[in-house]
Amino acid sequence: MSDNQNLLAEQRRALILDEVRRRGGVRVNELTRKLNVSDMTVRRDLDALSRQGVVEKVHGGAVPVVEASTHEPGFEAKSALELTAKEDIARAAAAMAVPGSAIALSGGTTTYALAQQLLDVPDLTVVTNSVRVADVFHAAQRPGGTGGARPGAATVVLTGGVRTPSDSLVGPVADQAIASLHFDVLFLGVHGISVEAGLSTPNLAEAETNRRFVQSARRVVVVADHTKWGTVGLSSFASLEQVDTFVTDAGLSAAAREEIEEHLPGLVVTGAVAEDGF
């Protein structure tokens, strides 16, 4: 299967997932008409979404999987989801990083993708509580084993703390380190974002650490794919009014975009725009 075909399949599955979540369930014959594809294609898409754990197949269609507000997937599980969307989001967010500035990156698979894009931005000071993000920068500092950091390499500060399932460091040690610093921009990955709950996470300690990140940043940029919209975790740590820019992907519905624009000063939607009417 070609790259273009893979991309189309991923976009199609994002549309199906959005429809399932928005309506609370869909039937195969409805999806075949809306997407203009065969029953077999839709069933393969539902199989793929079921393996990812985001829908449950039922007779003739699918319904959303309702997760407990305390459920926290591990890094590897999350890294396999919405790959194209995360890459698009990462490229758009990286353009907001000014050379020579001090930035912070929270934990998460989208900020991990962003870290790889930021390697080309010179002279950054990067504070992160993500082991994975720190590893990206550290691996790039000594290419070829020359023994010296490459010119313009980022200065990376990794907070201490207790490791979460998503490989973030949280707790009092991380909180104290973050509270003593000041960032030009915070790039923040989230478990969930909604009008009612704001930004939320299933991990109480991570909520407090993220709260410190937000308080220490002059500008807050949330980087999250469209599946995070409407998701609510156990603990809220920031309101939408504390967010300056939300960078997401084209899987976000038109209704959600209108709602977000009523509450946020900046919305950046990346990638191909979905067809009207779905």
C-alpha positions as semicolon CSV with decimal commas, in nm:
position;residue;x (nm);y (nm);z (nm)
1;M;0,000;0,000;0,000
2;S;0,140;0,340;-0,096
3;D;0,200;0,630;0,143
4;N;-0,094;0,819;-0,010
5;Q;-0,323;0,524;0,048
6;N;-0,203;0,498;0,407
7;L;-0,271;0,867;0,457
8;L;-0,622;0,836;0,315
9;A;-0,695;0,539;0,539
10;E;-0,576;0,730;0,847
11;Q;-0,786;1,034;0,756
12;R;-1,088;0,814;0,691
13;R;-1,050;0,642;1,028
14;A;-1,019;0,979;1,202
15;L;-1,349;1,083;1,043
16;I;-1,514;0,758;1,148
17;L;-1,389;0,795;1,507
18;D;-1,514;1,153;1,522
19;E;-1,856;1,043;1,396
20;V;-1,874;0,755;1,645
21;R;-1,789;0,983;1,936
22;R;-2,016;1,265;1,823
23;R;-2,321;1,045;1,765
24;G;-2,254;0,774;2,022
25;G;-2,244;0,505;1,755
26;V;-2,270;0,446;1,378
27;R;-2,378;0,170;1,144
28;V;-2,161;0,026;0,868
29;N;-2,414;0,108;0,595
30;E;-2,423;0,473;0,707
31;L;-2,045;0,497;0,683
32;T;-2,031;0,338;0,339
33;R;-2,271;0,602;0,205
34;K;-2,097;0,896;0,369
35;L;-1,745;0,787;0,277
36;N;-1,836;0,635;-0,062
37;V;-1,637;0,319;0,009
38;S;-1,724;-0,050;0,029
39;D;-1,856;-0,238;0,333
40;M;-1,527;-0,428;0,343
41;T;-1,325;-0,105;0,366
42;V;-1,540;0,027;0,650
43;R;-1,516;-0,302;0,838
44;R;-1,135;-0,298;0,803
45;D;-1,132;0,057;0,937
46;L;-1,349;-0,045;1,232
47;D;-1,119;-0,342;1,295
48;A;-0,820;-0,107;1,305
49;L;-0,995;0,137;1,541
50;S;-1,104;-0,153;1,760
51;R;-0,743;-0,276;1,787
52;Q;-0,642;0,074;1,896
53;G;-0,901;0,048;2,172
54;V;-1,100;0,359;2,072
55;V;-1,420;0,194;1,943
56;E;-1,609;-0,122;2,027
57;K;-1,751;-0,320;1,737
58;V;-2,116;-0,418;1,769
59;H;-2,350;-0,597;1,531
60;G;-2,374;-0,381;1,220
61;G;-2,153;-0,097;1,340
62;A;-1,951;0,046;1,628
63;V;-1,987;0,246;1,950
64;P;-1,725;0,452;2,138
65;V;-1,517;0,302;2,417
66;V;-1,588;0,495;2,734
67;E;-1,276;0,513;2,947
68;A;-1,269;0,583;3,317
69;S;-1,151;0,934;3,401
70;T;-0,858;0,776;3,590
71;H;-0,738;0,562;3,298
72;E;-0,389;0,662;3,183
73;P;-0,248;0,481;2,877
74;G;0,127;0,420;2,859
75;F;0,359;0,602;2,620
76;E;0,388;0,312;2,375
77;A;0,011;0,268;2,353
78;K;-0,044;0,636;2,281
79;S;0,246;0,667;2,036
80;A;0,070;0,439;1,786
81;L;-0,236;0,667;1,758
82;E;-0,291;0,958;1,515
83;L;0,067;0,950;1,381
84;T;0,011;1,177;1,081
85;A;-0,184;1,428;1,291
86;K;0,094;1,446;1,550
87;E;0,357;1,507;1,282
88;D;0,149;1,787;1,127
89;I;0,089;1,944;1,468
90;A;0,458;1,919;1,556
91;R;0,567;2,098;1,239
92;A;0,320;2,382;1,294
93;A;0,413;2,423;1,661
94;A;0,787;2,418;1,590
95;A;0,744;2,730;1,377
96;M;0,639;2,913;1,695
97;A;0,972;2,851;1,869
98;V;1,206;3,151;1,841
99;P;1,582;3,078;1,821
100;G;1,753;3,157;2,150
101;S;1,434;3,146;2,356
102;A;1,352;2,950;2,671
103;I;1,075;2,696;2,615
104;A;0,913;2,418;2,813
105;L;0,779;2,088;2,683
106;S;0,548;1,873;2,893
107;G;0,529;1,497;2,861
108;G;0,334;1,320;2,588
109;T;0,365;1,165;2,244
110;T;0,278;1,489;2,062
111;T;0,544;1,687;2,246
112;Y;0,782;1,399;2,168
113;A;0,710;1,451;1,798
114;L;0,755;1,825;1,848
115;A;1,095;1,775;2,011
116;Q;1,221;1,612;1,692
117;Q;1,110;1,915;1,489
118;L;1,275;2,155;1,733
119;L;1,622;2,009;1,674
120;D;1,663;2,252;1,385
121;V;1,584;2,559;1,597
122;P;1,919;2,695;1,724
123;D;2,018;2,792;2,076
124;L;1,704;2,689;2,260
125;T;1,690;2,637;2,633
126;V;1,448;2,350;2,684
127;V;1,295;2,257;3,019
128;T;1,100;1,932;3,022
129;N;0,963;1,676;3,261
130;S;0,957;1,413;2,985
131;V;1,231;1,153;2,977
132;R;1,148;1,079;2,613
133;V;1,170;1,445;2,510
134;A;1,504;1,489;2,687
135;D;1,640;1,180;2,512
136;V;1,558;1,332;2,170
137;F;1,775;1,637;2,241
138;H;2,053;1,447;2,415
139;A;2,084;1,199;2,127
140;A;2,124;1,485;1,881
141;Q;2,391;1,672;2,076
142;R;2,686;1,451;1,984
143;P;2,639;1,325;1,627
144;G;2,905;1,092;1,502
145;G;3,078;1,065;1,839
146;T;3,285;1,379;1,782
147;G;3,301;1,448;2,154
148;G;3,150;1,796;2,138
149;A;2,800;1,935;2,121
150;R;2,695;2,043;1,773
151;P;2,674;2,422;1,717
152;G;2,339;2,564;1,819
153;A;2,239;2,252;2,014
154;A;1,970;2,304;2,273
155;T;2,050;2,333;2,641
156;V;1,820;2,081;2,809
157;V;1,703;2,083;3,171
158;L;1,525;1,765;3,280
159;T;1,326;1,801;3,600
160;G;1,343;1,532;3,864
161;G;1,038;1,355;3,998
162;V;0,841;1,032;3,996
163;R;0,787;0,865;3,660
164;T;0,429;0,822;3,526
165;P;0,304;0,560;3,275
166;S;0,355;0,821;3,002
167;D;0,722;0,866;3,102
168;S;0,670;1,209;3,257
169;L;0,837;1,315;3,582
170;V;0,594;1,458;3,836
171;G;0,562;1,528;4,207
172;P;0,713;1,778;4,453
173;V;1,066;1,766;4,307
174;A;0,942;1,846;3,956
175;D;0,699;2,107;4,086
176;Q;0,967;2,293;4,279
177;A;1,207;2,296;3,984
178;I;0,944;2,428;3,742
179;A;0,812;2,693;3,984
180;S;1,156;2,856;4,005
181;L;1,184;2,903;3,626
182;H;1,025;3,126;3,362
183;F;0,955;3,024;3,001
184;D;0,883;3,224;2,689
185;V;0,657;2,947;2,559
186;L;0,514;2,629;2,708
187;F;0,425;2,355;2,460
188;L;0,174;2,145;2,647
189;G;0,040;1,802;2,560
190;V;-0,292;1,710;2,722
191;H;-0,498;1,402;2,795
192;G;-0,820;1,595;2,747
193;I;-0,951;1,941;2,664
194;S;-1,307;2,070;2,685
195;V;-1,503;2,388;2,753
196;E;-1,638;2,260;3,084
197;A;-1,325;2,096;3,228
198;G;-1,053;2,294;3,053
199;L;-0,728;2,097;3,038
200;S;-0,731;1,771;3,233
201;T;-0,536;1,455;3,308
202;P;-0,614;1,125;3,485
203;N;-0,301;1,163;3,701
204;L;-0,337;1,388;4,007
205;A;0,037;1,447;4,047
206;E;0,074;1,528;3,678
207;A;-0,210;1,780;3,709
208;E;-0,015;1,971;3,974
209;T;0,307;1,961;3,771
210;N;0,125;2,085;3,460
211;R;-0,035;2,359;3,671
212;R;0,315;2,480;3,766
213;F;0,418;2,473;3,398
214;V;0,124;2,695;3,302
215;Q;0,195;2,940;3,584
216;S;0,561;2,974;3,479
217;A;0,496;3,041;3,108
218;R;0,441;3,374;2,933
219;R;0,259;3,194;2,652
220;V;0,081;2,857;2,657
221;V;0,050;2,651;2,337
222;V;-0,153;2,330;2,363
223;V;-0,055;2,063;2,111
224;A;-0,315;1,787;2,083
225;D;-0,490;1,593;1,808
226;H;-0,864;1,623;1,759
227;T;-0,947;1,310;1,960
228;K;-0,850;1,496;2,278
229;W;-1,131;1,749;2,232
230;G;-1,424;1,657;2,457
231;T;-1,215;1,413;2,663
232;V;-1,215;1,477;3,040
233;G;-0,963;1,332;3,285
234;L;-0,992;1,307;3,661
235;S;-0,820;1,636;3,743
236;S;-0,838;1,975;3,570
237;F;-0,526;2,191;3,587
238;A;-0,600;2,491;3,364
239;S;-0,895;2,668;3,205
240;L;-0,928;2,740;2,834
241;E;-0,877;3,108;2,915
242;Q;-0,521;3,029;3,023
243;V;-0,437;2,890;2,678
244;D;-0,305;3,125;2,410
245;T;-0,300;2,886;2,113
246;F;-0,443;2,540;2,044
247;V;-0,264;2,351;1,765
248;T;-0,462;2,052;1,641
249;D;-0,542;1,863;1,319
250;A;-0,811;1,874;1,051
251;G;-1,004;1,588;1,209
252;L;-1,158;1,845;1,442
253;S;-1,523;1,900;1,349
254;A;-1,655;2,234;1,231
255;A;-1,880;2,259;1,536
256;A;-1,584;2,203;1,769
257;R;-1,381;2,468;1,587
258;E;-1,656;2,725;1,637
259;E;-1,680;2,637;2,005
260;I;-1,304;2,662;2,056
261;E;-1,279;2,995;1,875
262;E;-1,534;3,139;2,119
263;H;-1,299;3,065;2,410
264;L;-0,944;3,081;2,272
265;P;-0,755;3,364;2,103
266;G;-0,563;3,128;1,875
267;L;-0,663;2,808;1,691
268;V;-0,429;2,645;1,439
269;V;-0,568;2,353;1,238
270;T;-0,310;2,152;1,045
271;G;-0,332;1,894;0,766
272;A;-0,592;1,831;0,499
273;V;-0,943;1,959;0,559
274;A;-1,210;1,694;0,586
275;E;-1,489;1,683;0,330
276;D;-1,796;1,891;0,411
277;G;-2,093;1,709;0,548
278;F;-1,910;1,452;0,758
